[in-house]
Structures are given as C-alpha cells and as structure tokens.
C-alpha cells in the first residue's frame, strides 16, 4: 500500500503574524508619524496645491495645499476608532442577546431571532444611511448605524454555539452540581465561542472601515474638511493625472489595513 501524500496547509500562525504586522504598521504610521513630522491636517496653502513631497509633507500636498501625510494619519485614526467602537458595541449586544436567546428559548428566542432576521433582510449600507439621515455626517451616526448592522452576526454566532454548548453533558453536570449561570458561561460557553467572536470582530472591523470609506466616496459620509479615507479619495480623484501619488496614498493605506484585518480574521490554527 503506497504512502499517502500529505499536502501541507498554510501556517495559520504565519498568516496571523503577517496580518498583525500590516495592521501594526498602519497604526504606527497613524499614531507615531505626526509625532516625528509635526503638522496640521487642516492647514491650507494654495501656493502648495498638488505640490511635491518635502520635509514638512512627506507625501506631498492635496488640491488645497494640505499635507497628505498628516491628513492620512488623521484618517487612519478616525476610521479605525469608529469601527472598533461599533464592533465592541455590536459584539457586546450580540453576545448578551445571543446567550439570552439560547438559554431562555421560547418566545424570547423567537422575538430576538425575528428581529435579527428582519434587520438582516435590509442591506447593511441602507441601515447606515437611515441612521446617517437622522444624525448626518458625524462619527456618532456611523457608530450607531454600524452597530445596528454588525450585532446581527455576533447574535447569530453566539446563539448557535451557545445552544449546542448548553445541551452538552458538561453543562448538565455543572448544573447538577449547583453551579450558576455565571460559572457556566465563564467555564463552558465563553471558551467555546471566543475564537469565533474574535474572528467575527476582525471581519466586522474591516467591514466597518470599508463601509465608512465607501460612503465617504459617494459624499454620504464625513463632511469636508474632515480627513477621512473615502472623502480623501473622492476629493483627489479629479487630480489623479497631476498628482497620482496623492490619490494612491489613501487607496494603498486602506488596502493594507483591510488586508491585515482580513488575514487576522481568516487565519486559524491547523
């Protein structure tokens, strides 16, 4: 009998390290860059419009003579902060409601499931647009809208995993021994769902950043002169022939950040 050929899978740790390195590089640029090269992302000098890079603006100037380096650093702080805040809110809501639905069952489970399915039937960007119509062009509006969209995925994952875990013999034994729901959650449920929640959080952060940039690109997101990735792209798009580096800067930064988050989310130990 011939030996089987084993095809090695990509090392999950290496993929995770690559993703973490990309995300860390982007965050280091956003946080440390302005400390090394101080500057104001909102300061204008029309004499420098579409100017080349220099010591005070290492990535050149935009069409209004603003430093692309400092505006990009500001945008790479703004979008991730909104995205992480939305993911934390959505994750907490989905975790609590999903655990409640799985543990209580009955009408509680049916109502929460119907609510999640009803919101899931609507396109995610439409929900964000509805919230932005109420609170237009603000970080608060993006946070609320993205949280309303993202909690559904956390709820569905938590509900499915918790329902299976609660039916396991280990949980039944803990209940017979008199342990309460807090102990059951901490000992049995959370270790089971934590990897899925962290993966969903990474994907959710990437989705939120992409949504913020996409809405900014169609003039629905942040308002000028706010430095935001999508808004920077749409402002610089008419000048791509005169200053291609100016347009490529937010595009490349967005791509690297989303790639890093995707690698972090998709990497699994094998």
N, C-alpha and C positions, 0 to 999 in steps of 0.2 A: 504494500500500500504506500503510495507516494506521500511525501510530506506536504502538508498544506502550505500555501504561500500566504504569509501574513503581510498585509499592506498597512504600514504604519499610518496612523491618523496624525493630523497636525497637532502639535503640542498645545494644549489649552493654556498652559502657563505662559508660553512664549507669545501667544496671541494676546493674552491679557496684559502682559508686560508691554507689548507694542502699543496697545490701546492706551494704557496708563501713561506711557511716555509721551504720546501725542497730546493727550489732554493736559498733562503737566506742562508741556512746552507752551501750549496756548495760554494756560493760566499764568505761567511765569511771565510771558510777554505782556499780558494784560495788567498784572499786578506790579511787576518789577520794572518793566520798560519805562513807564513815566517817571520812576524814581531815578533812573540812570540818565534819561534825557527829559528834564522837566519841560512842561509846556501846557498850553491851554487848548483843549479840543474845540473850543468855540471862538477863539480869536481869529479875526479875518484880516487879510491884507491883499486887496485886489491886485496889487503890484506883483504878488507871488502866485497869481492864479495859474493852475496847472504847471507850476514850476517844478524843476527837478529836485532831487533829494539834496539836502545839505545837512549840516551838523545839528540844526535845531529841528529839522523834519526829515528823519532818515528815509521815509517812504515818499517824500515829495509832498506836493500841495494839491488840494482839490480845486474845483472851478471857482470857489470863493476865496481861495488863498488860505484855507485852513489846513493844519498839519494832519495828513492822513494817518501818520504814526499814532498821534495822540487820540484822534477820533476812533481809530480801530481799537486801541487799547480800552477806551471807554465803552465801545460797543461790546467788546468781549467780556466786560464785567457786567453790563446791563442785562444782556440776553440770558447768560447762564444763571444769574441771580433770580430772575423771574421764573426761569424754567425749573430750577431746583426748588424754589418756594412752592410752585404749583405741584411738583411731584411729591414733595413732603406732605402737603395738604391732601392731595388725592390719595396718596398711599395710606395715610392715617385713616381717612374716611373709608376707603375700600377695605382696609384691614378690620376695622371695627364692625362695619356693616356686613361684610362677608362672614366674619366669625359669628355674628349675631344671627344671620340668616341660617347658617349651617347648624348652630346649636339649638335654636328655638324651633325652626321648621314651621310648618303650618301656614297660617295667614301672614305671619311676619316674613317668612321666606318668599311667599307668593308676591306680596306687595313690593318688596325690595327688588325681586327679580323682574317684575313688570316695569318698575321704574327704570332699572338699568337697560332693559330691552327697548323701552320707549326712547330713551336718550340715544341709545346705540343706533336706532333707526335713522337718526338725523346725522348728516355729515358733520364731522368734528369742527371743521372751519366755520360751518354755518352757526354752530353754537357759540363759538368765539366771537363771530361777527355780531350776533344778537346781543351778547354782553357788552361788546365794544360800542354798540349803538346806544346803550344806556350810559356807559362810562367811557366816552370816546378818547382814544389816543393816550391812555395812561397805563402805567405799569400795573396799577390795581385792576384795571379792566382785563388785561392779559392774564394776570394771576387768577382772577375769578373764572374767566372763560376756560382757560386751560385746565384748571382744577375740575371744573364741571365735566370736561371731556375725559380726563385721564383716570378719574376714580373708578370708572366702569371696569377697566381692565383689572385693576387691583381687586375689585369686588368679586369678579368672576373667578379669578385665580384663587383667592382666599376661600371663597365659598366651596369650590370644587375640592380643594385639597383638605380643608377642614372637615368637610362631611365624611370623606374617606377615613381621615385620621380618627375622628370621634367614634367610628364603628370598629376600630381595631381592638384586639384583646388587651393591649397595654393600657389603653384609656379606660376600658371597663374594669381592669384590675385596680387602677388608681382610684376610681370612683368607689369601688367596694372597700378599699382601704380608708375611705373617708377624706381623700384629698379634694380640695375645692377647685372651682373653675380657673382661678389664677394659676395654681400649680399645674393643672392640665395644660393650660395654654403655654406656660413657660417651658414645661418639660417635654410635651409631646407635639403640640401644634406648631409653635414657632420654629423649632429646628427643622420641621418638615417643609414649611413654606418660605423660610428665609431666603434660600437660594433663588427661588422663583421671584420673590419680591424684589431682590436686588437686581436681577436681570431685567424685570419689568421697569424698575426705576431708571436704569441706564437707557433702555429704549425710550421710556417716557421723556427723559431729559432731552434726548436727541430729537424726538418728535416735537417737543415744545419749542426748542430753538429753531427748528426748521419752519414751524408754523409762524413764529414771530417774524422771521426773515421773509417768508413768503407774503405775509400780509403787509409788511413794510414795503415790499417790492411793488405791490399794487396800490400803494398810497392809502392803505387802510390802517396801518399800524401806528407806530410812533410818529409824531409830527416834528417837522423841522423847527429848530436846528438840532434836535436830539440826535446824538450819534448812535445809530442802530444799524446792524448789518444789512438788512434788506433795504432800508432807506438810503444807506450809502451806495448800494449797488444801483438803485434806480436814479439817484442823483448824478452818478458818474457815467452811466451808460451812454448818454449823448456824446461824451468826450473820449470814447474808447480809442479813437484813432489818434488823437493828440496826446493822450496820456494813458496808454494801456496798463501800465503798472498801477495806476491809481484805481482802476476798476478791478484788476486782478487781486489786489490786496484783500478786500473783504471777501471775495469769492474763495480764494485759497484758504483764508483763515476759517471760514465757515466749513469748507470741505474737510480740513484737517480736524477740526473739533468734532464734527459729526462722525467722521471715520473712527476717531479714537473712542468715542462713546459706543459706536456700533461694535467695535472689536471687544470692548469691555463687556458688552451685553451678550455677544454671541459666543464668547469663549467659555468652555465648560471643561472641567477636569475629565479625562478619559481614563 
